[in-house]
């Protein structure tokens, strides 16, 4: 699966009430892949995808955000804008706001990742449900 197909899969699982915009901006480097919104919130999401998870727990998985992406995400985060980066492998997703982290061990990925359906629920909760 490619990153593009991974994002399409996420979008197919999203509640239809969530507005989704697959951003393609050739004029501004670093802009995230997607914007999501609903009546109660919004967020920007940068996706990275890998087809396979290494077998050894200590193996490092590269988290290849570009310097422009890191800077864009970090700046918006400091403004209080809800921005995230997501690393997907098959049907698991690790969500982070640590934009300067360049790799995760397999063990760390497994400890922090959620199933893709739970990840979709996180987006839905941000956009459709009031936080308490």
N, C-alpha and C positions, 0 to 999 in steps of 0.2 A: 504494500500500500504506500502511496506517496503522501506527503504532507497535505497536498490539495484534497486528496480523497479522504484523509483523516478529518479534515475540517468539514467536508461535505457530510461525512457520517455524523459528526456532532450536530451539524445544522439539521439533519434529518430527524434527530432525536429531540430537538428543542420543542418546547411548547410553542404552538403557532402564534401565541400572543407576544412572544419575545421578538422584537425587531432585530434582525441580524444584517450586518453590512460587511461583506468581504471586501476589505479596503485594498485597492490597487492604485497606489499613488506613485507614479514614476518621477514626480518632481520634488518630493520630500523624503529623503532617506531616513530610515529608522522608524517610520510610522508602523504601528502594529498591524497584524493581519486582519483583525476583526473588531467591530464595535457592536455591542449588544445593548438594547434598552427596552424598558417597559415602563408602566405607570409609576413604579416605585424605585427605580434606580437604573443605572447604566454602568458599563465597564468596557475597557479596551483589553484585548487579549493578543499576545504574541505567541504563536505556536511553533514548536519544533517537534519533529517526529523522527523516530528510529523504527526500523522494521523488526529488529531483534534485540533482545536483552542478553547481554553476556552471561555466561553460566556461573562464573566465579563471583562471589559476594564482594570481593575487594576490587574487581575491575572497575575502572572509571568510565562513565558514560559522558561524553562531551556534550555540553550545553552551549551550542554555538550561536549565541546572540552576537550580532555585530556590535562594534563600538557605537555606531549611530543608534542602533536599537537600544542598547544599554542606556545611553545618554537621554534619549527621548523618554523612555519608560521612567527612569529615575527622576527626571525633571518634572514630569506630570505627577509622579507619586509625591514629590515634595510640595506640589500645589494642592494636594488632597484629592486628586482625581483617582478614581479606582482603576488601576492598571495592573495587569498580571502577565506572567509568562508561564506557559504550560509545556511540559515535555511529555509527549505521548509515545508509548511503546505498546503496540497491538491494542488491547482494550483497557490499558491502564494510563492514568494521567497524573503527573506530579505538578501541582500548582504552586507557584512561588512569587514573591515580590522581592526576592534577593536577585537583582538584575546583574550583579557583578560576580555571581558564582559561575564558574566556567565548567564545572563537572560535578557529577554525583556518583558515588559508588553504587553498585547494584544494590547493596544492602540498604543504603540510604533511600534509594528510589523505592524499593519495596516497602520500607517503613512509612514513607510519606505519600505514596501514590494511592489513588482511589480508582475504582472501576469507572469506565467511561459514563455509565448511567448516573453514577453519583456526581461525577464532574458536571454533567449536564444539569443536574438538580442544583448545583451551586450557582450556575449561571441563571437559572430560572429564579432561584431565591433572591439573587441580587436585583433582578429586573422586575419581578412580579410581586414579591412579598415584602411587606413593611418589616424593617428590623425592629426588634423590641429592646 
